[in-house]
Amino acid sequence: MTKFSVIVPTYNERRNIGILYLLLRKAFEHPSLATDEFEIIVVDDNSPDGTQDVVKALQREYGDARLLLRPRAGKLGLGTAYVHGLLHASGEFVLIMDADMSHHPKAIPEFIAKQREGDFDVVTGTRYVPGGGVHGWDTRRKLTSRVANYLAHVLLNPGVSDLTGSYRLYRKTMLQDLVKQVVTKGYVFQMEIIVRCRKAGMRVAEVPISFVDRVWGSSKLGGAEIVGYLKGLLWLFLTI
């Protein structure tokens, strides 16, 4: 039996978190996971839309002790949200994913099967291999993502096809060690983790995923995040 902790950072995800919770429960009903356990850790950054109220309502309605709300005082960044969730994780493995339904929980059994297949330290979802893809993005957004990954490959040689993805399964002890070294925040956090994995000789595998653009709410990716990504990429190239 293995326990998995799913960490879900949220900010203004009131319309998505309930559906995601139900889909996560369904994913862990897969026959291959029959003897495993899971918990869902929602790290909410004081969303003004009432995301926390929805999570509390789900807790009352379903009486599910596996659904944990671990809020923070404000919007403090994606990377630190994962670190905060990790402090409350009791599983041997940690899954991180977005709350906006762009990462479908139905892929979770595939992540776990891949990890068990080769006893990998990290399994990361990729949009850029056969079987993977992106749905709902315009040409500009697709080009931005492609260019971002191309630059990362040229400068960092990370050994994975999708360095900027944020749908991943980690061995918890490994992730705990890595986050102590990580200095970046936001979207660059994902890159730095993988680069440090490679440098430490950890074993990383990939599974194809279909990334679907959010239906409800607005994207958190803006000009400031893109500039931050470029600065972070240059910093990783120069220091790691």
C-alpha positions as a printed NumPy array, in Angstrom:
array([[  0.   ,   0.   ,   0.   ],
       [  1.238,   3.466,  -0.925],
       [ -0.174,   6.833,   0.07 ],
       [ -0.263,   9.746,  -2.354],
       [ -0.622,  13.407,  -1.383],
       [ -2.146,  15.617,  -4.089],
       [ -1.175,  19.274,  -3.622],
       [ -3.48 ,  21.734,  -5.395],
       [ -2.608,  25.458,  -5.149],
       [ -5.636,  27.687,  -5.682],
       [ -6.409,  31.339,  -6.268],
       [ -9.917,  32.239,  -7.403],
       [-10.843,  28.66 ,  -8.354],
       [-14.322,  28.573,  -6.817],
       [-15.911,  27.247, -10.011],
       [-13.288,  24.544, -10.575],
       [-12.322,  23.092,  -7.214],
       [-15.501,  21.074,  -6.654],
       [-15.307,  19.341, -10.034],
       [-11.605,  18.681,  -9.545],
       [-12.231,  17.127,  -6.128],
       [-14.793,  14.685,  -7.541],
       [-12.559,  13.774, -10.482],
       [ -9.647,  13.134,  -8.118],
       [-11.769,  10.763,  -6.07 ],
       [-12.766,   8.949,  -9.249],
       [ -9.149,   8.711, -10.451],
       [ -8.087,   6.949,  -7.263],
       [-10.886,   4.418,  -7.717],
       [ -8.911,   2.917, -10.6  ],
       [ -8.419,  -0.852, -10.104],
       [ -4.638,  -0.51 , -10.18 ],
       [ -4.845,   1.764,  -7.11 ],
       [ -7.27 ,  -0.372,  -5.111],
       [ -4.872,  -0.902,  -2.202],
       [ -3.486,   2.64 ,  -2.157],
       [ -4.523,   5.699,  -0.165],
       [ -4.631,   9.379,  -1.024],
       [ -5.234,  12.843,   0.384],
       [ -5.992,  16.143,  -1.341],
       [ -4.289,  19.231,   0.066],
       [ -5.772,  22.52 ,  -1.141],
       [ -3.38 ,  25.426,  -0.606],
       [ -5.477,  28.546,  -1.086],
       [ -3.92 ,  32.006,  -1.151],
       [ -6.87 ,  33.822,   0.439],
       [ -8.944,  33.821,  -2.757],
       [-11.452,  36.701,  -2.771],
       [-13.957,  34.622,  -4.778],
       [-14.699,  32.258,  -1.886],
       [-12.687,  29.224,  -2.973],
       [-12.12 ,  28.306,   0.672],
       [-15.862,  28.378,   1.345],
       [-16.402,  25.838,  -1.429],
       [-13.723,  23.532,  -0.011],
       [-15.292,  23.751,   3.449],
       [-18.698,  22.982,   1.955],
       [-17.24 ,  19.909,   0.244],
       [-15.765,  18.773,   3.552],
       [-19.168,  19.077,   5.221],
       [-21.106,  17.463,   2.37 ],
       [-18.861,  14.456,   1.88 ],
       [-17.4  ,  14.132,   5.374],
       [-14.106,  13.317,   3.685],
       [-11.102,  13.499,   6.026],
       [ -8.866,  13.127,   2.949],
       [ -9.763,  16.638,   1.76 ],
       [ -7.535,  19.103,   3.6  ],
       [ -7.638,  22.901,   3.403],
       [ -4.319,  24.549,   4.244],
       [ -4.758,  28.266,   3.443],
       [ -2.217,  31.083,   3.402],
       [ -2.611,  34.771,   4.185],
       [ -2.256,  36.005,   0.61 ],
       [ -0.958,  35.407,  -2.904],
       [  2.611,  34.334,  -2.205],
       [  3.613,  32.49 ,  -5.366],
       [  3.2  ,  29.069,  -6.929],
       [  6.505,  27.586,  -5.8  ],
       [  6.002,  28.474,  -2.162],
       [  2.457,  27.062,  -2.353],
       [  3.941,  23.654,  -3.155],
       [  6.396,  24.019,  -0.281],
       [  3.539,  24.9  ,   2.071],
       [  1.512,  21.912,   0.925],
       [  4.515,  19.647,   1.347],
       [  4.659,  20.565,   5.031],
       [  1.231,  18.971,   5.467],
       [  1.691,  15.965,   3.174],
       [  1.65 ,  12.538,   4.823],
       [  2.031,  10.404,   1.693],
       [  5.144,   8.683,   0.406],
       [  4.602,  10.364,  -2.963],
       [  3.395,  13.857,  -3.848],
       [  1.367,  14.822,  -6.912],
       [  1.242,  18.467,  -7.95 ],
       [ -1.309,  19.772, -10.411],
       [ -3.234,  22.895, -11.407],
       [ -6.719,  23.523, -10.067],
       [ -8.152,  24.986, -13.271],
       [ -8.929,  21.616, -14.907],
       [ -6.048,  21.939, -17.381],
       [ -4.57 ,  18.801, -15.789],
       [ -7.136,  16.003, -15.9  ],
       [ -6.969,  13.61 , -12.93 ],
       [ -7.65 ,  10.647, -15.23 ],
       [ -3.912,  10.632, -16.013],
       [ -2.979,   9.887, -12.396],
       [ -3.057,   6.074, -12.743],
       [ -0.637,   6.438, -15.683],
       [  1.735,   8.569, -13.595],
       [  1.722,   5.993, -10.816],
       [  2.119,   3.038, -13.189],
       [  5.127,   4.718, -14.813],
       [  6.724,   5.387, -11.424],
       [  6.301,   1.772, -10.393],
       [  7.557,   0.52 , -13.728],
       [ 11.047,   1.889, -13.144],
       [ 11.038,   3.071,  -9.511],
       [ 11.465,   6.644, -10.736],
       [ 11.998,   9.605,  -8.425],
       [  9.955,  11.945, -10.608],
       [  7.301,  11.396, -13.263],
       [  6.414,  14.517, -15.206],
       [  3.593,  15.094, -17.66 ],
       [  4.575,  16.269, -21.13 ],
       [  2.609,  17.914, -23.907],
       [  5.373,  17.422, -26.45 ],
       [  5.578,  13.684, -27.166],
       [  3.216,  11.439, -29.163],
       [ -0.009,  11.096, -27.195],
       [  0.341,  14.503, -25.574],
       [ -0.979,  17.85 , -26.732],
       [ -2.541,  21.228, -25.98 ],
       [ -6.197,  22.13 , -26.489],
       [ -7.822,  25.553, -26.308],
       [ -4.742,  27.742, -26.79 ],
       [ -4.44 ,  30.293, -29.563],
       [ -1.392,  30.379, -31.825],
       [  0.328,  33.039, -29.72 ],
       [  0.066,  31.012, -26.513],
       [  1.28 ,  27.833, -28.233],
       [  4.228,  29.689, -29.757],
       [  5.113,  31.219, -26.388],
       [  5.182,  27.792, -24.76 ],
       [  7.234,  26.245, -27.559],
       [  9.78 ,  29.057, -27.478],
       [ 10.015,  28.871, -23.695],
       [ 10.734,  25.147, -23.828],
       [ 13.187,  25.533, -26.723],
       [ 15.196,  28.151, -24.84 ],
       [ 15.194,  25.955, -21.748],
       [ 16.499,  22.969, -23.719],
       [ 19.262,  24.978, -25.365],
       [ 20.452,  26.614, -22.15 ],
       [ 19.8  ,  23.93 , -19.521],
       [ 19.743,  20.511, -21.26 ],
       [ 17.177,  19.252, -18.723],
       [ 16.646,  15.78 , -20.176],
       [ 12.842,  16.145, -20.394],
       [ 10.672,  17.346, -23.263],
       [  8.396,  19.67 , -21.252],
       [ 10.392,  21.627, -18.707],
       [  7.674,  24.173, -17.932],
       [  4.945,  21.637, -17.126],
       [  3.433,  21.539, -13.648],
       [  1.706,  18.161, -13.568],
       [  4.148,  15.901, -11.736],
       [  4.58 ,  13.006,  -9.331],
       [  7.491,  13.189,  -6.875],
       [  8.957,  10.863,  -4.309],
       [  8.304,  12.983,  -1.213],
       [ 11.669,  12.524,   0.48 ],
       [ 13.42 ,  13.603,  -2.706],
       [ 11.192,  16.663,  -3.117],
       [ 11.743,  17.643,   0.503],
       [ 15.497,  17.67 ,  -0.076],
       [ 15.219,  19.612,  -3.326],
       [ 12.962,  22.401,  -2.079],
       [ 15.588,  23.275,   0.528],
       [ 17.906,  24.185,  -2.355],
       [ 15.402,  25.941,  -4.617],
       [ 15.598,  29.736,  -4.654],
       [ 13.21 ,  30.642,  -7.484],
       [  9.458,  31.151,  -7.261],
       [  6.459,  30.999,  -9.559],
       [  6.73 ,  29.187, -12.877],
       [ 10.549,  29.062, -12.742],
       [ 10.227,  26.84 ,  -9.67 ],
       [  9.197,  23.969, -11.958],
       [ 12.285,  24.363, -14.123],
       [ 14.688,  24.624, -11.248],
       [ 13.35 ,  21.446,  -9.64 ],
       [ 13.916,  19.399, -12.801],
       [ 17.361,  20.887, -13.42 ],
       [ 18.387,  20.067,  -9.87 ],
       [ 16.985,  16.544, -10.276],
       [ 19.225,  16.   , -13.279],
       [ 22.236,  17.446, -11.514],
       [ 21.664,  15.159,  -8.511],
       [ 21.384,  12.082, -10.734],
       [ 17.76 ,  11.4  ,  -9.873],
       [ 15.657,   9.264, -12.18 ],
       [ 13.004,  11.144, -14.163],
       [ 10.364,   9.671, -16.49 ],
       [  7.661,  11.252, -18.647],
       [  4.061,  10.416, -19.517],
       [  2.083,  12.135, -22.295],
       [ -0.739,  14.406, -21.148],
       [ -3.392,  16.485, -22.858],
       [ -3.33 ,  20.025, -21.512],
       [ -6.709,  21.755, -21.784],
       [ -7.012,  25.508, -21.336],
       [ -9.207,  26.608, -18.442],
       [-12.958,  26.994, -18.977],
       [-13.735,  29.032, -15.852],
       [-11.684,  31.93 , -14.515],
       [ -8.704,  33.756, -15.979],
       [ -5.15 ,  32.631, -16.645],
       [ -2.482,  33.57 , -14.101],
       [  0.106,  33.874, -16.914],
       [  0.811,  37.475, -17.876],
       [  3.619,  39.75 , -18.992],
       [  5.216,  39.83 , -15.54 ],
       [  5.315,  36.016, -15.419],
       [  6.946,  35.845, -18.863],
       [  9.636,  38.344, -17.882],
       [ 10.166,  36.443, -14.642],
       [ 10.534,  33.213, -16.617],
       [ 13.247,  34.687, -18.851],
       [ 15.144,  36.096, -15.875],
       [ 14.865,  32.792, -14.056],
       [ 16.044,  30.858, -17.108],
       [ 19.153,  33.026, -17.382],
       [ 19.815,  32.673, -13.661],
       [ 19.594,  28.861, -13.859],
       [ 21.948,  28.834, -16.845],
       [ 24.525,  30.914, -15.003],
       [ 24.342,  29.292, -11.561],
       [ 23.331,  25.611, -11.758]])
